[in-house]
């Protein structure tokens, strides 16, 4: 019974006889003899064996070791499949949100460019001698100056982002 339990536990842990022997500081043939029932480990070695296999001594000596049931493995794999599907759906929603944001940024930049074009964009020809329009003109000039320098970078970045987040399955 010790040999059978030892073999089952060792294999379930993914250890070879050689690897277990190295952990116990014995030769592989000793582990083989224990598993075949040709000899038994002493009490100190039995404790070391239970520690090496991370298993209680009682399981090594008498409790039967059962392999995991196929139904429980199937249930676990089904749960993992559901989790993977949920993660894939979340990733798809995130990609669509980013794609929409980048397209919105491209549209906003193009709309502001179009508005400045239609308004004739008095970029540097504003009359600042009139005190009433000087403040408004300065604010508009600041916006226009900043937009004209930042918008091309913003537009190209948003276009690149929209391209990279597109649906690649089509």
FENSUL-V966025 format. One record per residue. N is the residue number from 1. RES is the residue in three letters. SS is DSSP state (H for helix, E for strand, L for the rest). Layout:
((N;RES;SS) (N;RES;SS))
//
This chain:
((1;UNK;L) (2;UNK;H) (3;UNK;H) (4;UNK;H) (5;UNK;H) (6;UNK;H) (7;UNK;H) (8;UNK;H) (9;UNK;H) (10;UNK;H) (11;UNK;H) (12;UNK;H) (13;UNK;L) (14;UNK;L) (15;UNK;L) (16;UNK;L) (17;UNK;H) (18;UNK;H) (19;UNK;H) (20;UNK;H) (21;UNK;H) (22;UNK;H) (23;UNK;H) (24;UNK;H) (25;UNK;L) (26;UNK;L) (27;UNK;L) (28;UNK;H) (29;UNK;H) (30;UNK;H) (31;UNK;H) (32;UNK;H) (33;UNK;H) (34;UNK;H) (35;UNK;H) (36;UNK;H) (37;UNK;L) (38;UNK;L) (39;UNK;L) (40;UNK;L) (41;UNK;L) (42;UNK;L) (43;UNK;H) (44;UNK;H) (45;UNK;H) (46;UNK;H) (47;UNK;H) (48;UNK;H) (49;UNK;H) (50;UNK;H) (51;UNK;H) (52;UNK;H) (53;UNK;L) (54;UNK;L) (55;UNK;L) (56;UNK;L) (57;UNK;H) (58;UNK;H) (59;UNK;H) (60;UNK;H) (61;UNK;H) (62;UNK;L) (63;UNK;L) (64;UNK;L) (65;UNK;L) (66;UNK;L) (67;UNK;L) (68;UNK;L) (69;UNK;L) (70;UNK;H) (71;UNK;H) (72;UNK;H) (73;UNK;H) (74;UNK;H) (75;UNK;H) (76;UNK;H) (77;UNK;H) (78;UNK;H) (79;UNK;H) (80;UNK;H) (81;UNK;H) (82;UNK;H) (83;UNK;H) (84;UNK;H) (85;UNK;H) (86;UNK;H) (87;UNK;H) (88;UNK;H) (89;UNK;H) (90;UNK;H) (91;UNK;H) (92;UNK;H) (93;UNK;H) (94;UNK;H) (95;UNK;H) (96;UNK;H) (97;UNK;H) (98;UNK;H) (99;UNK;H) (100;UNK;H) (101;UNK;H) (102;UNK;H) (103;UNK;H) (104;UNK;H) (105;UNK;H) (106;UNK;H) (107;UNK;H) (108;UNK;H) (109;UNK;H) (110;UNK;H) (111;UNK;H) (112;UNK;H) (113;UNK;H) (114;UNK;H) (115;UNK;H) (116;UNK;H) (117;UNK;H) (118;UNK;H) (119;UNK;L) (120;UNK;L) (121;UNK;L) (122;UNK;L) (123;UNK;L) (124;UNK;L) (125;UNK;L) (126;UNK;L) (127;UNK;L) (128;UNK;L) (129;UNK;L) (130;UNK;L) (131;UNK;H) (132;UNK;H) (133;UNK;H) (134;UNK;H) (135;UNK;H) (136;UNK;H) (137;UNK;H) (138;UNK;H) (139;UNK;H) (140;UNK;H) (141;UNK;H) (142;UNK;H) (143;UNK;H) (144;UNK;H) (145;UNK;H) (146;UNK;H) (147;UNK;H) (148;UNK;H) (149;UNK;H) (150;UNK;H) (151;UNK;H) (152;UNK;H) (153;UNK;H) (154;UNK;H) (155;UNK;H) (156;UNK;H) (157;UNK;H) (158;UNK;H) (159;UNK;H) (160;UNK;H) (161;UNK;H) (162;UNK;H) (163;UNK;H) (164;UNK;H) (165;UNK;L) (166;UNK;L) (167;UNK;L) (168;UNK;L) (169;UNK;L) (170;UNK;L))
//
